[in-house]
Amino acid sequence: MHSGTVIDQNIVQAYLDTVYQVQGEVPVTLKIGIANPLLATLHKSHRVDSSAFITACNPFSQPCDELTNVDRQSALASELKFRSLTFLDGIGQHPFSEWPAEPSYLVFGVSREAAKALGIRFEQNALVWSGADAVPELVLLR
């Protein structure tokens, strides 16, 4: 599967199975490894060729209380605004797990390396990155 990571393989599988829902005028559902024409349209409309779906909630998949997660997401939003990055709200939700949905952002025009740096800064195990082909891929950070 994903060797070379310290992340439990069950958690990695949960990330692979999660549905990543982008909110906005036209909601877009991202699934790992499946090309998404609506995501390609979003890229085109924002004049970018990449995006990252990222959260600051529940660092290293350790549950936090709602207030802590709200504060963490606010800090991520502030960082994105500081970097002049455009983003849309999103929700990551496993279809069968009792794990609560995680507020997230789809960040436009961010490189894989910049997305990884954000994910590491906000203590995440992974993020979802999509390039010009609009195929979401799981990027492990640890």
VOPA-575863 format. One line per 5 residues: number of its first residue (from 1); their letters; for each residue x, y, z of N, C-alpha, C, O, CB. Coordinates in steps of 0.02 Angstrom, whole numbers. Each point is the difference from the previous one (the first is absolute). Glycine has a CB too. Layout:
NUM	A	X,Y,Z,X,Y,Z,X,Y,Z,X,Y,Z,X,Y,Z | ...
***
This chain:
1	MHSGT	42,-59,0,-42,59,0,44,62,0,33,14,-50,-125,-76,111 | 95,99,-7,42,60,6,55,-15,50,-7,13,60,-90,65,-88 | 152,-105,3,56,-14,45,40,63,11,-7,49,-37,11,-169,-2 | 38,119,89,42,58,14,-35,56,38,23,57,0,38,-86,-102 | -117,13,134,-35,50,39,-9,-27,71,-4,-60,12,-56,104,-115
6	VIDQN	57,2,151,-13,-19,69,-75,-1,15,-21,-18,55,131,66,-21 | -150,-29,-84,-73,3,9,-28,-71,-3,16,-38,-46,-21,155,-4 | -37,-133,98,-33,-66,1,-35,-12,-66,-34,44,-26,19,-36,151 | 22,-68,-152,-30,-16,-66,-76,4,1,-30,14,-52,128,-88,30 | -130,62,79,-72,7,4,-21,73,-7,-52,15,-30,47,-115,104
11	IVQAY	46,145,-48,-14,72,-8,11,20,-72,-39,38,-28,73,-16,147 | 19,-47,-150,13,15,-70,-59,-24,-42,-23,35,-45,148,-45,62 | -150,-50,-3,-58,-26,-37,-61,44,10,-39,12,-47,85,-128,58 | -55,141,50,-57,45,13,6,63,-42,-50,25,-26,41,-70,144 | 70,72,-124,10,60,-42,-17,-16,-72,-31,41,-35,121,0,113
16	LDTVY	-71,-100,-102,-13,-19,-69,-75,-8,-13,-24,14,-55,135,-72,52 | -148,37,53,-72,-11,-6,-42,62,12,-59,2,-18,79,-118,54 | 10,167,-7,-37,61,18,-26,36,-63,32,-1,-53,38,12,157 | -127,22,-96,-28,42,-52,17,72,18,-13,22,56,-83,-104,-81 | 126,117,-22,22,69,11,-48,45,-39,3,4,-62,120,-38,78
21	QVQGE	-167,69,20,-53,40,-30,19,73,0,10,30,53,-96,-114,-16 | 91,114,-97,14,71,-7,-67,36,-4,-43,-17,-41,154,-5,-19 | -119,72,102,-62,39,0,9,60,-46,56,20,-15,-83,-58,133 | -27,66,-139,2,58,-44,-62,1,-43,-48,-37,12,173,36,-12 | -124,44,-51,-57,4,-45,-17,-67,-31,-58,-19,-6,88,138,-18
26	VPVTL	22,-155,4,-8,-67,-28,41,-47,45,61,-3,-6,-78,45,-114 | -16,-79,165,37,-47,43,37,-52,-41,-24,-24,-52,-61,42,142 | 144,-35,-67,43,-49,-35,20,-53,51,24,16,55,19,72,-138 | -51,-151,64,20,-55,44,64,-31,-28,2,-23,-57,-122,1,91 | 172,22,7,65,-28,-20,9,-69,30,-14,-11,59,63,126,-68
31	KIGIA	-26,-161,-31,19,-67,22,71,-13,-23,19,16,-56,-140,-58,51 | 161,13,49,70,-13,-16,5,-45,-62,-32,-52,-5,62,63,128 | 12,11,-170,15,-39,-59,-51,3,-56,8,-34,-51,50,-38,126 | -110,112,-68,-52,4,-51,0,70,-30,-12,49,34,-58,-137,25 | 83,92,-125,0,64,-34,-67,35,9,-53,-31,-2,135,-13,-83
36	NPLLA	-78,110,95,-61,37,15,-7,60,-47,35,50,8,-28,-86,112 | -51,30,-170,-9,55,-48,-23,65,32,19,54,-23,-46,-139,-62 | -13,81,139,-21,62,34,59,34,34,4,62,2,-117,-111,16 | 160,9,9,60,29,29,42,34,-55,27,54,10,-27,-142,82 | 5,56,-149,36,29,-56,-31,67,-20,36,48,-15,-4,-162,-26
41	TLHKS	-99,118,42,-35,62,-15,16,53,53,10,59,-16,-101,-124,-41 | 92,45,121,18,47,53,71,26,-10,13,60,7,-90,-119,73 | 124,14,-97,69,21,-13,0,53,-55,31,53,6,13,-166,30 | -79,97,-90,-1,46,-58,-30,67,20,27,53,-19,-36,-151,-59 | -46,98,115,-33,63,18,42,42,47,-6,61,2,-103,-117,-18
46	HRVDS	153,23,55,45,37,45,70,10,-32,45,27,32,-108,-75,66 | 69,28,-161,63,9,-37,60,-32,35,53,30,7,-100,76,-53 | 36,-168,68,54,-38,33,2,-70,-30,-46,-21,-36,34,88,143 | 65,-103,-92,4,-69,-23,10,-49,58,20,-58,-10,26,99,-98 | -60,-17,169,6,-45,58,-43,26,58,-20,58,2,137,-91,-38
51	SAFIT	-130,-12,82,-35,18,61,16,-51,54,24,-55,-14,-117,111,-52 | 80,-36,128,9,-46,57,-61,4,45,-26,55,12,152,-42,-18 | -148,-70,29,-55,-4,48,33,-14,67,31,-52,10,-117,9,-96 | 80,90,132,38,-3,63,-42,24,58,-45,42,-7,152,-24,-57 | -92,-46,122,-32,20,62,54,14,52,58,-19,-8,-161,-50,-18
56	ACNPF	83,103,79,44,8,58,-29,-36,60,30,1,55,9,111,-99 | -96,-144,35,-34,-34,55,35,-64,21,36,-31,-40,-144,79,-1 | 98,-67,103,22,-65,26,71,-18,-20,11,-47,-39,-129,11,35 | 167,72,31,70,-11,-19,21,-73,8,-14,-32,51,39,150,-18 | 8,-143,-85,24,-70,-2,-56,-50,16,12,-52,30,101,92,4
61	SQPCD	-174,-22,-55,-60,-42,9,-15,-15,73,-26,-53,17,50,2,-128 | -8,99,154,-18,-4,70,-59,48,11,7,60,-10,112,-90,46 | -176,3,-15,-60,42,6,10,59,48,28,-8,55,-96,-93,-80 | 45,159,4,0,60,41,-73,21,10,-44,-21,-37,159,58,-6 | -126,4,94,-67,26,11,-16,50,-55,44,24,-35,-34,-41,160
66	ELTNV	-74,32,-133,-23,43,-55,32,69,2,20,25,-53,-128,-87,54 | 113,93,58,29,66,5,73,0,-23,22,46,-36,-100,-20,131 | 116,-76,-75,70,-5,-22,4,-5,-76,41,33,-31,-10,-88,140 | -74,12,-138,1,-7,-73,-21,64,-35,28,16,-53,-53,-137,68 | -23,157,12,-21,64,-29,59,49,1,13,34,-50,-132,-53,87
71	DRQSA	155,22,19,58,44,5,55,-20,-49,31,44,-31,-58,-25,151 | 38,-84,-128,52,-24,-46,-18,17,-72,42,22,-39,-14,-116,119 | -92,84,-98,-22,17,-68,5,75,-13,19,21,-55,-97,-120,57 | 62,138,47,6,73,-6,73,20,-12,14,44,-41,-114,-29,116 | 146,-48,-40,71,14,-10,22,-20,-70,40,36,-31,-19,-53,154
76	LASEL	-46,-38,-148,17,-21,-68,-28,51,-50,35,19,-47,-35,-141,82 | -63,143,-26,-29,50,-45,41,64,0,11,30,-52,-125,-79,72 | 136,71,38,41,60,5,65,-8,-38,23,46,-34,-73,-21,146 | 81,-83,-106,62,-14,-36,-11,1,-75,40,27,-37,0,-96,134 | -95,39,-120,-15,-1,-72,-12,71,-26,24,18,-54,-74,-132,66
81	KFRSL	14,154,26,-12,70,-19,66,39,-1,11,40,-45,-127,-45,94 | 158,-6,1,65,33,3,42,-15,-63,36,42,-25,-40,-48,151 | -2,-56,-150,36,-21,-60,-37,18,-65,22,-19,-55,27,-75,122 | -105,130,-60,-41,21,-58,-24,-60,-41,-5,4,-61,69,103,58 | -80,-161,37,-27,-59,-34,-76,0,3,-30,17,52,134,-82,-22
86	TFLDG	-135,48,-85,-72,-5,-4,-21,-70,22,33,-50,-16,-37,136,-78 | -51,-90,130,-23,-66,23,-75,-1,10,-32,51,9,142,-69,47 | -136,-43,-57,-71,-13,13,-6,-45,60,44,-40,14,-73,53,-136 | -27,-7,157,-13,-45,56,-14,-70,-25,-23,-11,-56,-23,106,123 | 62,-143,-24,-13,-70,-16,-10,-40,63,8,25,56,60,-14,-160
91	IGQHP	-86,-73,94,-10,-47,55,28,-68,-21,-14,-24,-55,-91,85,96 | 146,-90,2,24,-68,-11,-40,-47,45,-3,10,60,119,31,-91 | -146,-92,1,-43,-45,39,8,-71,-26,-10,-14,-59,-72,107,82 | 100,-139,22,1,-70,-17,-71,-25,-6,-42,16,43,153,-33,15 | -128,-21,-110,-70,-18,-12,-30,-48,52,-61,-4,7,85,21,-125
96	FSEWP	18,-55,155,-26,-50,46,24,7,71,-25,-34,45,17,-41,-141 | 56,117,107,31,8,66,-40,47,44,-38,42,-24,150,-64,-27 | -104,14,116,-30,46,48,44,61,12,-19,46,37,-39,-143,17 | 117,99,-86,44,57,6,-37,62,-26,-29,-2,-54,133,-71,40 | -104,127,53,-38,60,-22,28,30,-64,60,-4,-14,-88,26,134
101	AEPSY	-16,9,-158,21,36,-60,50,54,19,-7,32,53,-104,-56,-110 | 161,34,15,50,51,14,-6,59,-48,5,-8,-61,72,-81,105 | -89,149,-16,3,59,-43,69,4,-34,51,-14,31,-134,75,44 | 83,-41,-137,61,2,-40,-5,57,-49,-50,35,-4,66,-160,16 | 38,134,-50,2,50,-53,28,-31,-63,47,-40,3,-34,133,81
106	LVFGV	-41,-75,-141,31,-14,-65,38,63,-18,-30,53,-12,-61,-137,-25 | 157,78,34,44,57,-11,24,-2,-73,28,-50,-22,8,52,144 | -47,53,-158,16,3,-71,71,24,-12,25,45,33,-145,-25,-57 | 152,-51,-26,64,24,-24,59,-13,46,52,31,-7,-115,54,-52 | 55,-131,106,54,-15,46,39,-60,-27,-29,-49,-22,-39,94,120
111	SREAA	134,-39,-98,42,-54,-23,-3,-58,50,-20,8,58,96,74,-118 | -55,-140,37,2,-58,44,45,14,61,-18,-15,56,-1,-62,-155 | 77,107,86,47,13,55,-28,52,49,8,-8,61,87,-21,-138 | -126,81,51,-30,50,45,-57,-30,40,-9,16,59,41,75,-140 | -72,-134,49,-55,-34,36,28,-44,55,-27,-2,55,-44,5,-159
116	KALGI	123,-40,88,31,-43,50,26,41,59,-9,-20,58,41,-62,-148 | -1,139,76,25,43,54,-57,24,45,7,2,61,88,34,-135 | -152,-19,43,-58,20,40,-26,-58,43,-14,9,59,-17,75,-148 | 26,-142,58,-24,-58,37,45,-17,59,-24,-16,54,-25,-27,-159 | 114,47,94,48,-14,54,-6,54,55,-1,-16,59,80,-40,-141
121	RFEQN	-84,119,61,-7,54,49,-62,-9,44,2,15,60,57,62,-139 | -113,-102,50,-62,-9,37,-9,-72,25,-55,-21,15,5,112,-83 | 106,-127,72,4,-65,32,-49,-52,-28,-35,-34,37,71,94,65 | -36,-65,-168,-43,-48,-33,40,-61,-23,59,5,-14,-135,88,-23 | 42,-150,35,31,-61,-27,2,0,-76,45,-28,-30,-85,-33,131
126	ALVWS	-10,94,-131,-7,-4,-72,-43,57,-25,-31,37,38,43,-162,-34 | -12,133,-70,-44,47,-34,-16,-29,-68,29,-50,-21,19,150,84 | -94,-68,-97,-18,-20,-68,23,54,-47,-16,59,9,-85,-126,31 | 140,47,-90,27,48,-49,-21,-22,-69,-2,-59,-15,100,88,89 | -114,19,-117,-19,-14,-69,40,45,-46,6,60,11,-122,-95,24
131	GADAV	142,6,-87,37,38,-51,-44,16,-59,-61,0,4,166,-54,33 | -73,67,-93,-35,21,-61,-49,-53,-25,-48,16,-35,146,54,6 | -86,-134,46,-44,-53,-23,-64,-5,42,-45,-39,-16,145,-22,-24 | -104,100,95,-58,1,44,-16,-69,30,-58,-18,10,13,114,-78 | 98,-134,81,-8,-64,34,25,9,72,60,6,11,-44,-72,-120
136	PELVL	-62,67,158,21,8,69,45,-58,22,-15,-58,-13,-91,120,37 | 160,-45,10,45,-51,25,14,13,74,5,57,23,47,-73,-137 | -45,-38,151,16,4,71,75,11,6,39,-39,-26,-137,-35,58 | 117,126,4,71,16,13,11,-9,75,-25,38,40,33,44,-140 | 31,-134,117,16,-13,70,57,46,21,47,13,-38,-84,-134,28
141	LR	33,146,71,48,49,25,47,-27,53,47,34,20,-131,52,-46 | 71,-147,50,44,-29,51,15,-72,-17,36,-33,37,-84,110,50
***
